[in-house]
């Protein structure tokens, strides 16, 4: 197994924000998965290292998805919302993140 070292300054910027919604809360309770909005060029390894560094937990797996921005009308002009990159992080058994107390 190869251990990759990441720049700690980069890891602090990888996670933009946690996604707190009804769906993400249900995932956290049932499967131990947490959702984060991440920067567009983040990799799975960087997301894993960032979550372990910031929240002091052990990550089991990371799934990343790119959500395309919706086309919307702004007055008489058509526009587009920004694209969003999300990461779903699975924690090892017995681990959890409490966003109210963390960081």
MOPAC internal coordinates of N, CA, C and O (Angstrom, degrees):
PM7 1SCF
backbone

  N    0.0000 0     0.00 0     0.00 0    0    0    0
  C    1.4469 1     0.00 0     0.00 0    1    0    0
  C    1.5289 1   108.66 1     0.00 0    2    1    0
  O    1.2310 1   120.13 1   -49.95 1    3    2    1
  N    1.2930 1   117.35 1   130.05 1    3    2    1
  C    1.4593 1   122.53 1  -179.70 1    5    3    2
  C    1.5281 1   109.51 1   -93.11 1    6    5    3
  O    1.2310 1   120.88 1   -44.38 1    7    6    5
  N    1.3030 1   115.93 1   135.62 1    7    6    5
  C    1.4639 1   120.70 1   177.19 1    9    7    6
  C    1.5222 1   107.57 1  -103.70 1   10    9    7
  O    1.2310 1   121.09 1   -58.28 1   11   10    9
  N    1.3309 1   115.53 1   121.72 1   11   10    9
  C    1.4554 1   121.42 1  -179.68 1   13   11   10
  C    1.5161 1   108.27 1  -103.06 1   14   13   11
  O    1.2310 1   120.53 1   -48.98 1   15   14   13
  N    1.3260 1   116.58 1   131.02 1   15   14   13
  C    1.4630 1   120.20 1   177.17 1   17   15   14
  C    1.5233 1   108.57 1   -96.72 1   18   17   15
  O    1.2310 1   121.18 1   -46.37 1   19   18   17
  N    1.3202 1   115.34 1   133.63 1   19   18   17
  C    1.4553 1   121.55 1   179.67 1   21   19   18
  C    1.5171 1   109.72 1  -110.31 1   22   21   19
  O    1.2310 1   120.85 1   -24.86 1   23   22   21
  N    1.3042 1   115.97 1   155.14 1   23   22   21
  C    1.4543 1   122.57 1   176.26 1   25   23   22
  C    1.5302 1   108.52 1   -70.42 1   26   25   23
  O    1.2310 1   120.06 1   -54.53 1   27   26   25
  N    1.3366 1   117.48 1   125.47 1   27   26   25
  C    1.4619 1   120.30 1  -176.22 1   29   27   26
  C    1.5249 1   112.64 1   -65.63 1   30   29   27
  O    1.2310 1   119.86 1   150.43 1   31   30   29
  N    1.3299 1   117.87 1   -29.57 1   31   30   29
  C    1.4685 1   120.15 1   176.70 1   33   31   30
  C    1.5195 1   110.56 1   -66.77 1   34   33   31
  O    1.2310 1   120.61 1   140.37 1   35   34   33
  N    1.3224 1   116.44 1   -39.63 1   35   34   33
  C    1.4705 1   121.12 1   177.87 1   37   35   34
  C    1.5248 1   110.01 1   -65.65 1   38   37   35
  O    1.2310 1   119.99 1   138.98 1   39   38   37
  N    1.3275 1   117.62 1   -41.02 1   39   38   37
  C    1.4638 1   120.76 1  -179.05 1   41   39   38
  C    1.5250 1   111.99 1   -64.18 1   42   41   39
  O    1.2310 1   120.14 1   148.71 1   43   42   41
  N    1.3212 1   117.34 1   -31.29 1   43   42   41
  C    1.4621 1   120.30 1   178.60 1   45   43   42
  C    1.5270 1   111.65 1   -68.55 1   46   45   43
  O    1.2310 1   120.15 1   156.74 1   47   46   45
  N    1.3414 1   117.32 1   -23.26 1   47   46   45
  C    1.4588 1   121.02 1  -178.54 1   49   47   46
  C    1.5236 1   113.97 1   -99.79 1   50   49   47
  O    1.2310 1   119.63 1   172.42 1   51   50   49
  N    1.3273 1   118.31 1    -7.58 1   51   50   49
  C    1.4632 1   121.19 1  -175.99 1   53   51   50
  C    1.5260 1   111.43 1   -66.30 1   54   53   51
  O    1.2310 1   119.74 1   134.24 1   55   54   53
  N    1.3156 1   118.10 1   -45.76 1   55   54   53
  C    1.4669 1   121.67 1  -179.95 1   57   55   54
  C    1.5247 1   109.28 1   -86.03 1   58   57   55
  O    1.2310 1   120.58 1   -61.27 1   59   58   57
  N    1.3333 1   116.50 1   118.73 1   59   58   57
  C    1.4662 1   119.85 1   178.67 1   61   59   58
  C    1.5209 1   110.59 1   -80.79 1   62   61   59
  O    1.2310 1   120.73 1   128.60 1   63   62   61
  N    1.3426 1   116.21 1   -51.40 1   63   62   61
  C    1.4576 1   120.29 1  -179.29 1   65   63   62
  C    1.5246 1   109.32 1  -164.60 1   66   65   63
  O    1.2310 1   120.40 1   -24.47 1   67   66   65
  N    1.3288 1   116.85 1   155.53 1   67   66   65
  C    1.4659 1   118.67 1   171.99 1   69   67   66
  C    1.5259 1   108.80 1   -77.70 1   70   69   67
  O    1.2310 1   120.62 1   -29.84 1   71   70   69
  N    1.3170 1   116.43 1   150.16 1   71   70   69
  C    1.4563 1   121.02 1   176.49 1   73   71   70
  C    1.5247 1   106.59 1   -99.26 1   74   73   71
  O    1.2310 1   120.67 1   -68.30 1   75   74   73
  N    1.3177 1   116.33 1   111.70 1   75   74   73
  C    1.4570 1   121.54 1  -179.23 1   77   75   74
  C    1.5230 1   107.16 1  -111.08 1   78   77   75
  O    1.2310 1   121.40 1   -77.24 1   79   78   77
  N    1.3203 1   114.92 1   102.76 1   79   78   77
  C    1.4577 1   121.53 1   179.36 1   81   79   78
  C    1.5259 1   107.74 1  -140.79 1   82   81   79
  O    1.2310 1   120.93 1    -1.15 1   83   82   81
  N    1.3107 1   115.82 1   178.85 1   83   82   81
  C    1.4559 1   119.84 1   179.11 1   85   83   82
  C    1.5309 1   110.32 1   -63.98 1   86   85   83
  O    1.2310 1   120.85 1   137.68 1   87   86   85
  N    1.3228 1   115.98 1   -42.32 1   87   86   85
  C    1.4639 1   120.63 1  -179.19 1   89   87   86
  C    1.5294 1   111.21 1   -65.98 1   90   89   87
  O    1.2310 1   120.04 1   134.63 1   91   90   89
  N    1.3291 1   117.52 1   -45.37 1   91   90   89
  C    1.4615 1   119.63 1  -177.54 1   93   91   90
  C    1.5334 1   111.58 1   -69.25 1   94   93   91
  O    1.2310 1   119.75 1   147.38 1   95   94   93
  N    1.3204 1   118.08 1   -32.62 1   95   94   93
  C    1.4606 1   121.28 1   176.52 1   97   95   94
  C    1.5231 1   110.47 1   -66.36 1   98   97   95
  O    1.2310 1   120.48 1   139.69 1   99   98   97
  N    1.3369 1   116.69 1   -40.31 1   99   98   97
  C    1.4628 1   121.15 1   178.35 1  101   99   98
  C    1.5406 1   110.21 1   -64.98 1  102  101   99
  O    1.2310 1   120.24 1   139.10 1  103  102  101
  N    1.3390 1   117.14 1   -40.90 1  103  102  101
  C    1.4654 1   120.70 1   177.57 1  105  103  102
  C    1.5259 1   111.52 1   -62.96 1  106  105  103
  O    1.2310 1   120.55 1   140.47 1  107  106  105
  N    1.3212 1   116.55 1   -39.53 1  107  106  105
  C    1.4609 1   120.39 1  -179.49 1  109  107  106
  C    1.5225 1   111.00 1   -65.65 1  110  109  107
  O    1.2310 1   120.36 1   140.36 1  111  110  109
  N    1.3226 1   116.91 1   -39.64 1  111  110  109
  C    1.4628 1   120.33 1  -178.54 1  113  111  110
  C    1.5247 1   112.10 1   -73.13 1  114  113  111
  O    1.2310 1   120.20 1   136.61 1  115  114  113
  N    1.3324 1   117.22 1   -43.39 1  115  114  113
  C    1.4620 1   120.32 1  -174.05 1  117  115  114
  C    1.5207 1   114.19 1   -84.79 1  118  117  115
  O    1.2310 1   119.91 1   138.21 1  119  118  117
  N    1.3325 1   117.78 1   -41.79 1  119  118  117
  C    1.4545 1   120.82 1  -172.40 1  121  119  118
  C    1.5245 1   114.53 1  -115.02 1  122  121  119
  O    1.2310 1   119.92 1   171.65 1  123  122  121
  N    1.3224 1   117.76 1    -8.35 1  123  122  121
  C    1.4611 1   119.89 1  -177.25 1  125  123  122
  C    1.5211 1   112.60 1    72.79 1  126  125  123
  O    1.2310 1   120.59 1  -149.83 1  127  126  125
  N    1.3409 1   116.48 1    30.17 1  127  126  125
  C    1.4574 1   121.76 1   178.68 1  129  127  126
  C    1.5218 1   109.20 1  -107.68 1  130  129  127
  O    1.2310 1   120.87 1   -38.90 1  131  130  129
  N    1.3169 1   115.94 1   141.10 1  131  130  129
  C    1.4592 1   121.72 1   179.77 1  133  131  130
  C    1.5171 1   108.72 1  -124.04 1  134  133  131
  O    1.2310 1   120.55 1   -37.28 1  135  134  133
  N    1.3349 1   116.56 1   142.72 1  135  134  133
  C    1.4661 1   121.93 1  -176.54 1  137  135  134
  C    1.5280 1   109.71 1  -105.91 1  138  137  135
  O    1.2310 1   121.42 1   -42.45 1  139  138  137
  N    1.3328 1   114.88 1   137.55 1  139  138  137
  C    1.4586 1   121.80 1   178.26 1  141  139  138
  C    1.5140 1   109.36 1  -134.35 1  142  141  139
  O    1.2310 1   120.99 1   -32.70 1  143  142  141
  N    1.3261 1   115.70 1   147.30 1  143  142  141
  C    1.4488 1   120.93 1   168.55 1  145  143  142
  C    1.5221 1   106.11 1   -90.37 1  146  145  143
  O    1.2310 1   120.59 1   -50.57 1  147  146  145
  N    1.3368 1   116.48 1   129.43 1  147  146  145
  C    1.4607 1   120.76 1  -175.87 1  149  147  146
  C    1.5275 1   110.00 1  -122.98 1  150  149  147
  O    1.2310 1   120.82 1   -13.57 1  151  150  149
  N    1.3307 1   116.03 1   166.43 1  151  150  149
  C    1.4641 1   120.68 1   178.56 1  153  151  150
  C    1.5290 1   109.22 1   -68.42 1  154  153  151
  O    1.2310 1   120.57 1   -22.30 1  155  154  153
  N    1.3345 1   116.51 1   157.70 1  155  154  153
  C    1.4597 1   121.78 1  -171.55 1  157  155  154
  C    1.5357 1   114.21 1   -63.06 1  158  157  155
  O    1.2310 1   119.79 1   150.64 1  159  158  157
  N    1.3210 1   118.02 1   -29.36 1  159  158  157
  C    1.4626 1   119.67 1  -176.70 1  161  159  158
  C    1.5316 1   113.08 1  -103.81 1  162  161  159
  O    1.2310 1   119.91 1  -160.34 1  163  162  161
  N    1.3246 1   117.77 1    19.66 1  163  162  161
  C    1.4657 1   121.51 1  -179.29 1  165  163  162
  C    1.5285 1   110.54 1   -74.26 1  166  165  163
  O    1.2310 1   120.72 1   -38.45 1  167  166  165
  N    1.3244 1   116.23 1   141.55 1  167  166  165
  C    1.4583 1   121.82 1   176.52 1  169  167  166
  C    1.5223 1   109.58 1  -103.83 1  170  169  167
  O    1.2310 1   120.94 1   -12.02 1  171  170  169
  N    1.3287 1   115.80 1   167.98 1  171  170  169
  C    1.4643 1   120.01 1   179.14 1  173  171  170
  C    1.5259 1   111.29 1   -60.67 1  174  173  171
  O    1.2310 1   120.62 1   137.47 1  175  174  173
  N    1.3075 1   116.41 1   -42.53 1  175  174  173
  C    1.4605 1   120.69 1  -179.45 1  177  175  174
  C    1.5190 1   112.44 1   -63.13 1  178  177  175
  O    1.2310 1   120.70 1   139.00 1  179  178  177
  N    1.3296 1   116.27 1   -41.00 1  179  178  177
  C    1.4635 1   119.98 1   178.07 1  181  179  178
  C    1.5240 1   111.55 1   -65.66 1  182  181  179
  O    1.2310 1   120.31 1   139.07 1  183  182  181
  N    1.3339 1   117.02 1   -40.93 1  183  182  181
  C    1.4722 1   120.55 1   179.21 1  185  183  182
  C    1.5237 1   109.75 1   -63.92 1  186  185  183
  O    1.2310 1   120.48 1   136.13 1  187  186  185
  N    1.3254 1   116.69 1   -43.87 1  187  186  185
  C    1.4637 1   120.53 1   179.12 1  189  187  186
  C    1.5226 1   111.13 1   -60.80 1  190  189  187
  O    1.2310 1   120.64 1   132.80 1  191  190  189
  N    1.3283 1   116.38 1   -47.20 1  191  190  189
  C    1.4644 1   120.48 1  -179.39 1  193  191  190
  C    1.5265 1   111.40 1   -64.77 1  194  193  191
  O    1.2310 1   120.06 1   142.25 1  195  194  193
  N    1.3352 1   117.49 1   -37.75 1  195  194  193
  C    1.4607 1   121.26 1  -179.33 1  197  195  194
  C    1.5219 1   111.30 1   -67.13 1  198  197  195
  O    1.2310 1   119.82 1   136.91 1  199  198  197
  N    1.3331 1   117.94 1   -43.09 1  199  198  197
  C    1.4687 1   120.98 1   179.58 1  201  199  198
  C    1.5275 1   110.07 1   -65.98 1  202  201  199
  O    1.2310 1   120.38 1   138.35 1  203  202  201
  N    1.3295 1   116.88 1   -41.65 1  203  202  201
  C    1.4650 1   119.38 1   179.07 1  205  203  202
  C    1.5218 1   111.39 1   -65.95 1  206  205  203
  O    1.2310 1   120.12 1   144.15 1  207  206  205
  N    1.3212 1   117.37 1   -35.85 1  207  206  205
  C    1.4634 1   120.92 1   179.89 1  209  207  206
  C    1.5296 1   111.63 1   -71.49 1  210  209  207
  O    1.2310 1   120.26 1   133.27 1  211  210  209
  N    1.3310 1   117.10 1   -46.73 1  211  210  209
  C    1.4630 1   120.78 1  -173.86 1  213  211  210
  C    1.5250 1   113.55 1   -76.67 1  214  213  211
  O    1.2310 1   119.86 1   141.30 1  215  214  213
  N    1.3346 1   117.86 1   -38.70 1  215  214  213
  C    1.4609 1   120.46 1  -172.64 1  217  215  214
  C    1.5185 1   113.98 1  -108.02 1  218  217  215
  O    1.2310 1   119.63 1   177.67 1  219  218  217
  N    1.3466 1   118.32 1    -2.33 1  219  218  217
  C    1.4754 1   122.74 1   177.44 1  221  219  218
  C    1.5313 1   111.98 1    55.38 1  222  221  219
  O    1.2310 1   121.02 1  -130.99 1  223  222  221
  N    1.3388 1   115.65 1    49.01 1  223  222  221
  C    1.4607 1   122.37 1   177.09 1  225  223  222
  C    1.5271 1   108.55 1  -127.40 1  226  225  223
  O    1.2310 1   120.61 1   -10.55 1  227  226  225
  N    1.3345 1   116.43 1   169.45 1  227  226  225
  C    1.4618 1   121.31 1   177.14 1  229  227  226
  C    1.5218 1   108.93 1  -105.03 1  230  229  227
  O    1.2310 1   120.58 1   -54.18 1  231  230  229
  N    1.3258 1   116.50 1   125.82 1  231  230  229
  C    1.4541 1   122.75 1  -177.02 1  233  231  230
  C    1.5212 1   109.24 1   -95.44 1  234  233  231
  O    1.2310 1   121.16 1   -46.41 1  235  234  233
  N    1.3275 1   115.38 1   133.59 1  235  234  233
  C    1.4597 1   120.54 1   178.08 1  237  235  234
  C    1.5272 1   111.34 1   -92.30 1  238  237  235
  O    1.2310 1   120.07 1   139.19 1  239  238  237
  N    1.3388 1   117.47 1   -40.81 1  239  238  237
  C    1.4550 1   120.12 1  -178.32 1  241  239  238
  C    1.5137 1   111.69 1  -159.53 1  242  241  239
  O    1.2310 1   121.11 1   -19.08 1  243  242  241
  N    1.3395 1   115.48 1   160.92 1  243  242  241
  C    1.4677 1   121.85 1  -179.67 1  245  243  242
  C    1.5209 1   108.48 1  -136.07 1  246  245  243
  O    1.2310 1   120.45 1   -50.87 1  247  246  245
  N    1.3312 1   116.75 1   129.13 1  247  246  245
  C    1.4594 1   122.10 1   170.75 1  249  247  246
  C    1.5140 1   107.62 1  -115.66 1  250  249  247
  O    1.2310 1   121.00 1   -45.18 1  251  250  249
  N    1.3366 1   115.70 1   134.82 1  251  250  249
  C    1.4639 1   120.64 1  -178.49 1  253  251  250
  C    1.5171 1   108.91 1  -119.06 1  254  253  251
  O    1.2310 1   120.78 1   -40.14 1  255  254  253
  N    1.3378 1   116.12 1   139.86 1  255  254  253
  C    1.4582 1   120.36 1   175.99 1  257  255  254
  C    1.5173 1   109.66 1  -135.85 1  258  257  255
  O    1.2310 1   121.33 1   -28.23 1  259  258  257
  N    1.3246 1   115.06 1   151.77 1  259  258  257
  C    1.4566 1   122.26 1   175.95 1  261  259  258
  C    1.5191 1   107.89 1  -107.94 1  262  261  259
  O    1.2310 1   120.57 1   -59.64 1  263  262  261
  N    1.3185 1   116.52 1   120.36 1  263  262  261
  C    1.4611 1   121.30 1   179.05 1  265  263  262
  C    1.5188 1   108.17 1  -102.84 1  266  265  263
  O    1.2310 1   120.94 1   -58.69 1  267  266  265
  N    1.3158 1   115.80 1   121.31 1  267  266  265
  C    1.4613 1   120.91 1  -179.17 1  269  267  266
  C    1.5184 1   110.09 1   -71.80 1  270  269  267
  O    1.2310 1   120.42 1   -35.88 1  271  270  269
  N    1.3250 1   116.80 1   144.12 1  271  270  269
  C    1.4559 1   121.76 1   179.00 1  273  271  270
  C    1.5212 1   111.02 1   -71.57 1  274  273  271
  O    1.2310 1   120.73 1   -35.68 1  275  274  273
  N    1.3204 1   116.20 1   144.32 1  275  274  273
  C    1.4642 1   120.88 1   179.86 1  277  275  274
  C    1.5200 1   110.64 1   -76.71 1  278  277  275
  O    1.2310 1   121.10 1   -32.93 1  279  278  277
  N    1.3274 1   115.51 1   147.07 1  279  278  277
  C    1.4599 1   120.25 1   171.49 1  281  279  278
  C    1.5155 1   107.65 1   -83.01 1  282  281  279
  O    1.2310 1   120.39 1   -52.16 1  283  282  281
  N    1.3061 1   116.86 1   127.84 1  283  282  281
  C    1.4673 1   121.94 1  -176.73 1  285  283  282
  C    1.5138 1   109.86 1  -133.13 1  286  285  283
  O    1.2310 1   121.18 1   -24.21 1  287  286  285
  N    1.3107 1   115.34 1   155.79 1  287  286  285
  C    1.4538 1   121.17 1   175.44 1  289  287  286
  C    1.5228 1   108.35 1   -96.97 1  290  289  287
  O    1.2310 1   120.86 1   -51.86 1  291  290  289
  N    1.3135 1   115.97 1   128.14 1  291  290  289
  C    1.4598 1   122.12 1   175.42 1  293  291  290
  C    1.5170 1   106.65 1  -114.74 1  294  293  291
  O    1.2310 1   120.69 1   -84.89 1  295  294  293
  N    1.3345 1   116.29 1    95.11 1  295  294  293
  C    1.4575 1   120.36 1  -174.39 1  297  295  294
  C    1.5115 1   109.48 1    67.60 1  298  297  295
  O    1.2310 1   120.25 1    58.40 1  299  298  297
  N    1.3065 1   117.13 1  -121.60 1  299  298  297
  C    1.4678 1   119.02 1   178.62 1  301  299  298
  C    1.5183 1   112.56 1   -98.71 1  302  301  299
  O    1.2310 1   120.08 1  -173.43 1  303  302  301
  N    1.3209 1   117.46 1     6.57 1  303  302  301
  C    1.4669 1   121.96 1  -179.09 1  305  303  302
  C    1.5210 1   110.36 1  -109.20 1  306  305  303
  O    1.2310 1   121.46 1   -37.59 1  307  306  305
  N    1.3172 1   114.82 1   142.41 1  307  306  305
  C    1.4633 1   119.45 1   173.36 1  309  307  306
  C    1.5299 1   108.25 1   -88.31 1  310  309  307
  O    1.2310 1   121.06 1   -43.47 1  311  310  309
  N    1.2969 1   115.57 1   136.53 1  311  310  309
  C    1.4564 1   120.18 1   179.36 1  313  311  310
  C    1.5112 1   109.96 1  -135.30 1  314  313  311
  O    1.2310 1   121.02 1     3.04 1  315  314  313
  N    1.3100 1   115.65 1  -176.96 1  315  314  313
  C    1.4574 1   120.59 1  -179.96 1  317  315  314
  C    1.5148 1   108.87 1  -141.07 1  318  317  315
  O    1.2310 1   120.93 1   -45.90 1  319  318  317
  N    1.3230 1   115.83 1   134.10 1  319  318  317
  C    1.4602 1   119.91 1   173.65 1  321  319  318
  C    1.5242 1   109.10 1   -72.36 1  322  321  319
  O    1.2310 1   120.62 1   -18.85 1  323  322  321
  N    1.3116 1   116.42 1   161.15 1  323  322  321
  C    1.4586 1   121.03 1  -178.93 1  325  323  322
  C    1.5290 1   110.90 1   -69.07 1  326  325  323
  O    1.2310 1   120.84 1   -29.45 1  327  326  325
  N    1.3255 1   116.00 1   150.55 1  327  326  325
  C    1.4628 1   121.76 1   172.66 1  329  327  326
  C    1.5308 1   107.69 1   -72.59 1  330  329  327
  O    1.2310 1   120.77 1   -30.86 1  331  330  329
  N    1.3289 1   116.14 1   149.14 1  331  330  329
  C    1.4624 1   121.48 1  -177.65 1  333  331  330
  C    1.5259 1   108.66 1  -127.03 1  334  333  331
  O    1.2310 1   120.47 1   -43.88 1  335  334  333
  N    1.3174 1   116.70 1   136.12 1  335  334  333
  C    1.4693 1   122.21 1   174.62 1  337  335  334
  C    1.5223 1   107.02 1  -107.89 1  338  337  335
  O    1.2310 1   120.74 1   -55.63 1  339  338  337
  N    1.3249 1   116.20 1   124.37 1  339  338  337
  C    1.4577 1   121.64 1  -177.67 1  341  339  338
  C    1.5238 1   109.97 1  -115.43 1  342  341  339
  O    1.2310 1   121.36 1   -28.40 1  343  342  341
  N    1.3204 1   115.01 1   151.60 1  343  342  341
  C    1.4621 1   120.84 1   175.65 1  345  343  342
  C    1.5234 1   108.46 1  -128.72 1  346  345  343
  O    1.2310 1   121.11 1   -52.11 1  347  346  345
  N    1.3269 1   115.48 1   127.89 1  347  346  345
  C    1.4566 1   121.51 1   173.62 1  349  347  346
  C    1.5192 1   107.17 1  -102.70 1  350  349  347
  O    1.2310 1   120.58 1   -61.90 1  351  350  349
  N    1.3335 1   116.51 1   118.10 1  351  350  349
  C    1.4601 1   123.07 1  -173.25 1  353  351  350
  C    1.5194 1   109.10 1  -108.77 1  354  353  351
  O    1.2310 1   120.65 1   -56.94 1  355  354  353
  N    1.3500 1   116.37 1   123.06 1  355  354  353
  C    1.4629 1   122.06 1   176.33 1  357  355  354
  C    1.5222 1   108.47 1   -96.17 1  358  357  355
  O    1.2310 1   121.30 1   -50.01 1  359  358  357
  N    1.3190 1   115.11 1   129.99 1  359  358  357
  C    1.4674 1   119.94 1   179.00 1  361  359  358
  C    1.5171 1   110.20 1   -98.57 1  362  361  359
  O    1.2310 1   120.80 1   -22.95 1  363  362  361
  N    1.3264 1   116.08 1   157.05 1  363  362  361
  C    1.4586 1   120.66 1   176.77 1  365  363  362
  C    1.5272 1   109.02 1   -68.73 1  366  365  363
  O    1.2310 1   120.80 1   -20.49 1  367  366  365
  N    1.3294 1   116.07 1   159.51 1  367  366  365
  C    1.4607 1   122.12 1  -175.91 1  369  367  366
  C    1.5277 1   111.09 1   -57.02 1  370  369  367
  O    1.2310 1   120.98 1   -43.26 1  371  370  369
  N    1.3300 1   115.74 1   136.74 1  371  370  369
  C    1.4573 1   121.41 1   178.69 1  373  371  370
  C    1.5165 1   114.31 1    87.29 1  374  373  371
  O    1.2310 1   119.58 1   176.41 1  375  374  373
  N    1.3270 1   118.41 1    -3.59 1  375  374  373
  C    1.4597 1   122.45 1  -179.61 1  377  375  374
  C    1.5262 1   109.24 1  -100.17 1  378  377  375
  O    1.2310 1   120.32 1   -32.06 1  379  378  377
  N    1.3164 1   116.99 1   147.94 1  379  378  377
  C    1.4619 1   120.98 1   173.68 1  381  379  378
  C    1.5233 1   109.99 1  -154.62 1  382  381  379
  O    1.2310 1   121.34 1   -21.73 1  383  382  381
  N    1.3296 1   115.05 1   158.27 1  383  382  381
  C    1.4655 1   122.10 1   177.66 1  385  383  382
  C    1.5083 1   107.47 1  -115.71 1  386  385  383
  O    1.2310 1   120.84 1   -51.57 1  387  386  385
  N    1.3257 1   115.99 1   128.43 1  387  386  385
  C    1.4586 1   121.18 1   174.64 1  389  387  386
  C    1.5257 1   106.98 1  -108.59 1  390  389  387
  O    1.2310 1   120.43 1   -72.61 1  391  390  389
  N    1.3269 1   116.77 1   107.39 1  391  390  389
  C    1.4640 1   120.29 1  -174.74 1  393  391  390
  C    1.5209 1   112.23 1   -68.72 1  394  393  391
  O    1.2310 1   119.48 1   158.40 1  395  394  393
  N    1.3174 1   118.60 1   -21.60 1  395  394  393
  C    1.4611 1   121.33 1   179.30 1  397  395  394
  C    1.5342 1   111.17 1   -69.88 1  398  397  395
  O    1.2310 1   120.30 1   146.35 1  399  398  397
  N    1.3362 1   117.04 1   -33.65 1  399  398  397
  C    1.4617 1   121.21 1  -177.50 1  401  399  398
  C    1.5162 1   113.41 1  -100.96 1  402  401  399
  O    1.2310 1   120.09 1   156.03 1  403  402  401
  N    1.3321 1   117.43 1   -23.97 1  403  402  401
  C    1.4665 1   121.42 1  -172.83 1  405  403  402
  C    1.5271 1   110.85 1   -71.90 1  406  405  403
  O    1.2310 1   121.27 1   -28.49 1  407  406  405
  N    1.3077 1   115.18 1   151.51 1  407  406  405
  C    1.4642 1   127.18 1   175.68 1  409  407  406
  C    1.4735 1   114.07 1    48.11 1  410  409  407
  O    1.2310 1   120.10 1   180.00 1  411  410  409

